[in-house]
Amino acid sequence: MAAVLTGDLVKSTALTSSDYQHTMSALTRQCEAIKARTGCLFEIFRGDGFQFVFEKPVDAVTAMLELKLYLNSQIDGLQVNCTQALATGSDAVIKATPGTSSGKVFVESGRALDEARSGEIVVRTPLAEQQIATGIICTQLSYILNRLSKKQADLLYHYIHLGFPLHQVLAEQQQTSRQNISERLKAAGGDLLEPFIDYVTNLKDDAG
């Protein structure tokens, strides 16, 4: 089983040359960190496009959310959005890089990205009967994430990056109260992230 995540930045051509270079450097660092943690393959291409290949779907969907929140919160002075599409399949032929690999799962991920609305996260499910519900869930979560402030995205990024720690852990890290963190996480939709990861990870890959 392989999970292929394909994405690109939104309106990168509107960035100044300096901001573009700063953004791409930050994106590369984050991709390298995800690779070090999961053992995935990744490649940045077409100027502002990127693609990952993961062995575990849970790593792929976690990275999808983490990348979106990272771009929205962790680059100094900038909030950069991205569109991403995830597909899973067992037919992948994995080579040294995503660009030299092949299989239907790569086609599905790329096609889903081409069909996605700007700034959305999309999951292409193995079974057609799962796609309607999955599409609605992704649309609603995208709506919420795309309306976060930089501070809200920063909080959610650390929440997912640290593996959904107790709220007290985040409170101590940010030198505030647990109640404040709990209220901020709820207002930002933080309670949706872990169930979304579980949902996508447990999608059936066959009719059985």
JOSULJO-V41102 format. One record per pair of residues at least 24 apart in sequence whose C-alpha atoms are under 10 Angstrom apart, sorted by sequence separation. I is the first residue (numbers start at 1). J is the second residue. D is the distance in whole Angstrom. If there is no record, write none. Layout:
i = <I I>
j = <J J>
d = <D D>
This chain:
i = <24 61 85 86 87 119 121 23 24 34 38 61 84 85 87 117 120 34 60 61 84 85 86 119 120 155 159 164 20 60 85 86 119 164 20 34 35 60 84 85 156 34 57 84 85 155 156 164 57 83 84 85 155 160 164 57 83 85 159 163 31 34 56 57 84 152 153 156 30 34 49 51 53 55 83 84 151 152 155 156 157 160 13 48 49 50 51 52 53 54 83 84 156 159 160 12 13 49 51 53 83 84 85 86 87 88 152 153 155 156 159 4 6 8 12 30 31 82 83 84 85 86 87 88 89 90 152 3 4 5 6 7 8 11 30 81 82 83 84 85 86 87 88 89 151 152 153 156 4 6 7 8 9 10 81 82 83 84 85 86 87 88 152 8 9 10 53 80 81 82 83 84 85 86 87 148 149 8 9 27 30 148 7 8 9 30 53 147 148 7 8 6 7 8 27 145 6 7 26 27 30 53 144 145 5 6 7 26 52 53 144 145 5 6 51 52 144 4 5 6 27 51 52 4 5 23 26 27 50 51 53 141 144 3 4 5 26 50 3 4 25 26 2 3 4 23 68 141 2 3 4 5 23 53 68 141 1 2 3 4 22 23 41 53 68 1 2 3 22 41 42 43 44 45 52 1 2 3 5 23 41 42 43 44 51 141 1 3 4 5 19 22 23 41 42 43 65 3 4 7 19 23 40 41 42 64 2 3 5 6 19 40 51 64 138 5 9 19 51 83 137 7 20 61 7 9 61 134 137 138 15 81 82 15 81 134 134 12 11 12 134 10 11 12 79 80 9 10 11 79 9 10 78 8 9 10 72 77 130 8 9 68 72 79 130 7 8 9 73 75 125 130 7 8 69 72 73 74 124 127 6 7 8 65 68 69 72 73 74 123 126 127 6 7 68 72 73 125 126 127 129 5 6 7 69 71 72 73 74 125 126 127 5 6 65 70 72 73 74 125 126 127 4 5 6 69 72 73 126 4 5 71 72 73 3 4 5 69 70 71 73 74 3 4 69 70 73 2 3 4 68 69 72 2 3 69 70 71 1 2 3 66 69 70 1 2 4 69 70 1 2 3 68 69 1 2 66 67 1 2 65 66 69 70 2 6 65 66 69 5 66 4 66 67 65 66 65 63 62 63 62 5 6 2 4 5 62 3 4 6 7 2 3 4 6 7 1 2 4 5 6 4 5 6 7 8 3 4 6 7 6 7 11 5 6 10 11 9 10 8 9 10 8 7 7 88 7 86 7 88 90 6 89 5 88 5 65 62 65 61 62 65 64 62 61 62 61 62 60 61 59 61 62 58 61 62 57 58 60 61 57 58 60 58 59 57 58 57 58 56 57 57 1>
j = <48 85 109 110 111 143 145 48 49 59 63 86 109 110 112 142 145 60 86 87 110 111 112 145 146 181 185 190 47 87 112 113 146 191 48 62 63 88 112 113 184 63 86 113 114 184 185 193 87 113 114 115 185 190 194 88 114 116 190 194 63 66 88 89 116 184 185 188 63 67 82 84 86 88 116 117 184 185 188 189 190 193 47 82 83 84 85 86 87 88 117 118 190 193 194 47 48 84 86 88 118 119 120 121 122 123 187 188 190 191 194 40 42 44 48 66 67 118 119 120 121 122 123 124 125 126 188 40 41 42 43 44 45 48 67 118 119 120 121 122 123 124 125 126 188 189 190 193 42 44 45 46 47 48 119 120 121 122 123 124 125 126 190 47 48 49 92 119 120 121 122 123 124 125 126 187 188 48 49 67 70 188 48 49 50 71 94 188 189 49 50 49 50 51 70 188 50 51 70 71 74 97 188 189 50 51 52 71 97 98 189 190 51 52 97 98 190 51 52 53 74 98 99 52 53 71 74 75 98 99 101 189 192 52 53 54 75 99 53 54 75 76 53 54 55 74 119 192 54 55 56 57 75 105 120 193 54 55 56 57 75 76 94 106 121 55 56 57 76 95 96 97 98 99 106 56 57 58 60 78 96 97 98 99 106 196 57 59 60 61 75 78 79 97 98 99 121 60 61 64 76 80 97 98 99 121 60 61 63 64 77 98 109 122 196 64 68 78 110 142 196 67 80 121 68 71 123 196 199 200 78 145 146 80 146 199 200 80 80 81 203 80 81 82 149 150 80 81 82 150 81 82 150 81 82 83 145 150 203 82 83 142 146 153 204 82 83 84 148 150 200 205 83 84 145 148 149 150 200 203 83 84 85 142 145 146 149 150 151 200 203 204 84 85 146 150 151 203 204 205 207 84 85 86 148 150 151 152 153 204 205 206 85 86 145 150 152 153 154 205 206 207 85 86 87 150 153 154 207 86 87 153 154 155 86 87 88 152 153 154 156 157 87 88 153 154 157 87 88 89 153 154 157 88 89 155 156 157 88 89 90 153 156 157 89 90 92 157 158 90 91 92 157 158 91 92 156 157 92 93 156 157 160 161 94 98 157 158 161 98 159 98 160 161 160 161 161 160 160 161 161 105 106 103 105 106 163 105 106 108 109 105 106 107 109 110 105 106 108 109 110 109 110 111 112 113 109 110 112 113 113 114 118 113 114 118 119 118 119 118 119 120 119 119 120 201 121 200 122 203 205 122 205 122 205 123 193 193 196 193 194 197 197 196 196 197 197 198 197 198 197 199 200 197 200 201 197 198 200 201 198 199 201 200 201 200 201 201 202 201 202 203 205>
d = <7 10 6 9 10 9 10 9 10 9 9 7 9 7 8 10 9 10 8 10 9 9 8 9 8 9 9 9 10 9 6 8 7 10 9 10 10 9 9 5 9 7 9 6 9 8 7 9 9 7 10 9 7 9 8 7 10 8 8 9 9 9 9 10 8 7 10 8 10 9 9 9 10 10 7 10 10 8 9 8 10 8 10 10 10 9 10 9 10 9 8 9 6 9 8 9 9 10 10 10 6 8 8 8 9 9 9 8 9 10 10 10 10 9 7 9 8 7 4 6 6 6 6 7 9 10 6 10 10 9 10 9 9 10 7 9 5 5 5 5 5 5 7 7 10 9 10 9 10 10 10 9 9 9 6 7 6 6 6 6 6 7 9 9 6 10 10 10 9 8 8 9 7 9 8 10 9 6 7 8 8 7 9 4 9 9 8 9 9 6 6 8 5 9 8 8 6 6 9 7 10 9 8 8 8 4 9 8 9 6 7 10 6 6 9 7 10 7 5 9 10 7 10 6 7 8 8 9 9 8 9 8 10 8 5 8 7 10 6 6 10 10 7 5 9 10 9 8 6 6 10 10 7 10 10 9 9 5 7 9 8 9 9 9 9 6 7 5 9 9 10 7 10 9 10 7 7 9 7 8 8 7 6 9 9 9 8 9 7 8 10 10 10 6 6 7 8 6 10 9 10 8 10 7 9 8 9 9 9 9 9 10 9 10 9 7 10 8 9 10 8 10 10 10 10 9 9 10 10 10 10 10 10 10 8 9 8 8 9 9 9 7 8 9 9 10 7 5 9 7 6 5 9 9 4 7 9 9 8 6 6 10 9 9 8 7 6 9 9 10 8 10 5 7 8 8 8 8 10 9 8 4 9 10 8 9 8 5 10 8 8 7 6 6 9 6 7 7 7 6 10 7 5 9 9 10 9 8 9 8 5 7 6 6 9 10 9 5 7 8 7 7 8 4 9 9 6 5 9 6 7 9 8 9 7 5 9 9 7 9 9 9 6 6 5 7 8 8 4 8 9 7 9 6 7 9 9 9 7 6 9 10 7 6 5 6 9 5 9 4 8 9 9 9 8 6 9 8 8 9 9 6 9 9 9 10 8 9 10 10 9 9 7 10 8 7 10 9 8 9 9 10 9 10 7 9 10 8 6 10 9 8 9 9 6 8 10 9 9 7 6 6 9 10 10 9 9 9 9 7 7 10 9 9 10 7 10 9 7 9 8 10 9 10 10 10 9 10 10 10 9 10 8 10 8 9 8 9 10 10 9 9 10 9 9 6 6 10 9 9 9 10 10 7 7 10 9 8 10 8 10 10 9 8 9 8 5 6 9 8 9 10 9>
